[in-house]
């Protein structure tokens, strides 16, 4: 099973829509910034915090880049 299929099945079990390709790309970028700005464990936790806060992945990516010292 590939990642997109797994994510769609997981989302269905959670009772929510699967992420769009754009959302996936933003979350992967967020995870990358979090991991490279600190430690690898920050990647999944940053994504979880984004979801818990109800934040838009694009907004969260901008915040992560600012905290990590990137221009955006």
Secondary structure, 3 states (H helix, E strand, C coil): CCHHHHHHHHHHHHCCCCCCHHHHHHHHHHHHHHHHHCCCCHHHHHHHHHHHHCCCHHHHHHHHHHHCCCCC
